[in-house]
Amino acid sequence: MALLRRMAAWGVVAFIALVFVIFARPMYRQGEPTVAGKTAEDFPTKIAGKPGHLRDLRGKVVVLNFWASWCPPCIQETPALNHLQEYIASRDALVLGVSQDEDPDMYEKFLKDQGINFPTFREPSRKVALEYGTPVIPDTYIIDRQGRFLRKFYGAQQWDSPEMLAYFDSILGKSGASSAQSSVRN
């Protein structure tokens, strides 16, 4: 009888551990519904030396990506973000990068070396990221034309994959998709 109780107890522990592992995995958390529909908090930006705010981008779909030049997953997803920017630019959408780099020289070197083609700015205090609920990077929010969250992506993504491009086609409309898609794959 004691053996059966012990086996049952271990079975319960194993089940709880399995549930925790499944729900804690990043793939499960993609598109977490808790942010969808909420208004994105406004914050100041400084892009190409010009001060502005996130609210200045209303009317565009914004792919808000928190990153840093010293972050290996951020480096890994940078080419795909460049491709995504090319794919969505003609449809009133853009990638907006928020770098957590403290060293301005490293930040500028990364922009040049990676050929960053989307607007980005440096925010080393990490205040904006933390206010958005982003303690770990990369983290990306999709914001609709009215300034509301559509979705949140945890971790590095393959932004130019067929599935991701289909997602952006669904929220941006299909116009221009076929010609942009051929340029993304080249």
C-alpha positions as CSV (number, residue, x, y, z in Angstrom):
1,M,0.0,0.0,0.0
2,A,2.8,2.4,0.8
3,L,4.4,1.7,-2.5
4,L,1.2,2.6,-4.3
5,R,0.9,5.9,-2.4
6,R,4.5,6.7,-3.2
7,M,4.0,6.0,-6.9
8,A,0.8,8.1,-6.9
9,A,2.6,11.0,-5.2
10,W,5.5,10.8,-7.8
11,G,2.9,10.6,-10.6
12,V,1.3,13.8,-9.3
13,V,4.6,15.6,-9.1
14,A,5.6,14.4,-12.6
15,F,2.2,15.7,-13.9
16,I,2.6,19.1,-12.3
17,A,6.2,19.4,-13.7
18,L,5.0,18.4,-17.2
19,V,2.2,21.1,-17.0
20,F,4.7,23.7,-15.9
21,V,7.2,22.8,-18.7
22,I,4.4,23.0,-21.3
23,F,3.0,26.3,-20.2
24,A,6.4,27.9,-19.6
25,R,7.8,27.2,-23.0
26,P,8.2,30.3,-25.2
27,M,6.3,28.6,-28.1
28,Y,3.2,28.3,-25.9
29,R,3.4,32.0,-24.9
30,Q,3.6,33.4,-28.4
31,G,0.7,35.7,-29.1
32,E,-0.2,35.8,-25.4
33,P,-3.8,37.1,-25.3
34,T,-3.2,39.2,-22.2
35,V,-1.8,42.2,-24.2
36,A,-4.2,41.9,-27.2
37,G,-6.5,44.9,-27.4
38,K,-4.8,47.0,-24.8
39,T,-3.5,50.4,-25.8
40,A,0.3,50.7,-26.2
41,E,1.8,53.1,-23.7
42,D,3.3,56.2,-25.4
43,F,7.0,57.0,-25.0
44,P,9.5,59.5,-26.4
45,T,11.8,58.5,-29.2
46,K,14.7,60.1,-30.9
47,I,15.2,58.7,-34.4
48,A,17.9,60.1,-36.7
49,G,18.4,62.9,-34.2
50,K,14.7,64.0,-34.3
51,P,12.6,63.8,-31.1
52,G,9.2,62.2,-31.4
53,H,6.8,59.8,-29.7
54,L,5.3,56.4,-30.4
55,R,1.9,58.2,-30.8
56,D,3.4,59.9,-33.9
57,L,3.2,56.6,-35.7
58,R,-0.6,56.2,-35.3
59,G,-2.1,55.2,-38.6
60,K,0.8,52.7,-39.2
61,V,1.2,49.1,-37.9
62,V,4.3,49.1,-35.7
63,V,6.5,46.1,-35.1
64,L,8.1,47.3,-31.8
65,N,11.2,45.3,-31.2
66,F,13.4,45.5,-28.0
67,W,17.0,44.5,-28.7
68,A,20.7,45.1,-28.0
69,S,23.9,44.6,-30.0
70,W,25.3,42.3,-27.3
71,C,22.3,39.9,-27.4
72,P,23.0,36.8,-29.5
73,P,19.3,36.1,-30.3
74,C,18.8,39.7,-31.2
75,I,21.8,39.5,-33.6
76,Q,20.3,36.3,-35.1
77,E,16.9,37.9,-35.9
78,T,18.3,41.2,-37.3
79,P,18.5,40.1,-41.0
80,A,14.9,38.8,-40.8
81,L,13.8,42.1,-39.3
82,N,15.5,44.0,-42.2
83,H,13.6,41.8,-44.6
84,L,10.3,42.3,-42.8
85,Q,10.8,46.1,-43.0
86,E,11.2,45.8,-46.7
87,Y,8.1,43.6,-46.9
88,I,5.8,45.8,-44.9
89,A,7.1,49.4,-45.6
90,S,4.8,50.0,-48.6
91,R,1.7,49.1,-46.6
92,D,1.9,51.8,-43.9
93,A,3.8,49.6,-41.5
94,L,7.3,49.6,-40.0
95,V,9.7,47.9,-37.6
96,L,10.7,50.2,-34.8
97,G,13.8,49.1,-32.9
98,V,14.5,50.1,-29.3
99,S,18.1,49.3,-28.4
100,Q,19.2,48.7,-24.8
101,D,22.8,49.4,-25.7
102,E,24.6,51.6,-23.2
103,D,27.6,52.2,-25.4
104,P,26.6,54.6,-28.2
105,D,29.7,53.6,-30.4
106,M,28.7,49.9,-30.2
107,Y,25.2,50.8,-31.1
108,E,26.2,52.8,-34.1
109,K,28.7,50.1,-35.2
110,F,25.9,47.5,-35.0
111,L,23.5,49.6,-37.1
112,K,26.2,50.0,-39.8
113,D,27.5,46.4,-39.7
114,Q,24.0,44.9,-39.9
115,G,22.7,47.4,-42.4
116,I,19.7,48.2,-40.3
117,N,17.0,49.6,-42.6
118,F,14.3,50.3,-40.0
119,P,14.1,53.2,-37.6
120,T,15.7,52.5,-34.2
121,F,16.8,54.4,-31.2
122,R,18.9,53.8,-28.1
123,E,17.2,53.7,-24.7
124,P,19.9,52.4,-22.3
125,S,17.9,53.0,-19.2
126,R,15.6,50.1,-20.2
127,K,12.7,52.1,-18.7
128,V,10.5,51.7,-21.8
129,A,11.1,48.0,-22.0
130,L,10.4,47.4,-18.3
131,E,7.2,49.5,-18.5
132,Y,6.2,47.3,-21.4
133,G,6.8,44.1,-19.4
134,T,10.0,43.2,-21.2
135,P,12.7,42.1,-18.8
136,V,14.4,39.8,-21.3
137,I,15.2,40.6,-25.0
138,P,14.4,40.2,-27.8
139,D,10.8,40.9,-27.2
140,T,8.4,42.2,-29.9
141,Y,5.0,43.8,-29.9
142,I,2.7,44.2,-32.9
143,I,0.7,47.5,-32.6
144,D,-2.2,48.2,-34.8
145,R,-3.0,51.5,-36.6
146,Q,-5.0,52.7,-33.6
147,G,-2.2,52.2,-31.2
148,R,-3.5,48.9,-29.7
149,F,-1.6,45.7,-29.2
150,L,-2.4,42.9,-31.6
151,R,0.2,40.4,-30.3
152,K,3.4,39.9,-28.4
153,F,6.3,37.7,-29.5
154,Y,8.8,36.4,-27.0
155,G,12.4,35.7,-28.1
156,A,13.9,35.7,-31.5
157,Q,11.6,35.0,-34.5
158,Q,12.1,34.2,-38.1
159,W,10.3,37.4,-39.2
160,D,10.6,36.6,-42.9
161,S,9.3,33.0,-42.7
162,P,6.3,32.2,-44.9
163,E,4.1,31.8,-41.8
164,M,5.2,35.2,-40.4
165,L,4.7,36.9,-43.8
166,A,1.2,35.4,-44.0
167,Y,0.5,36.8,-40.6
168,F,1.5,40.3,-41.7
169,D,-0.5,39.9,-44.9
170,S,-3.5,39.1,-42.8
171,I,-3.2,42.3,-40.8
172,L,-2.0,44.6,-43.5
173,G,-4.0,43.3,-46.5
174,K,-2.6,41.4,-49.4
175,S,-1.8,44.4,-51.7
176,G,1.8,44.4,-52.7
177,A,2.5,41.1,-51.0
178,S,3.5,39.1,-54.0
179,S,6.0,41.6,-55.3
180,A,7.4,42.3,-51.9
181,Q,7.7,38.6,-51.1
182,S,9.8,38.0,-54.2
183,S,12.2,40.7,-53.1
184,V,12.4,39.3,-49.5
185,R,13.4,35.9,-50.8
186,N,16.2,37.3,-53.0
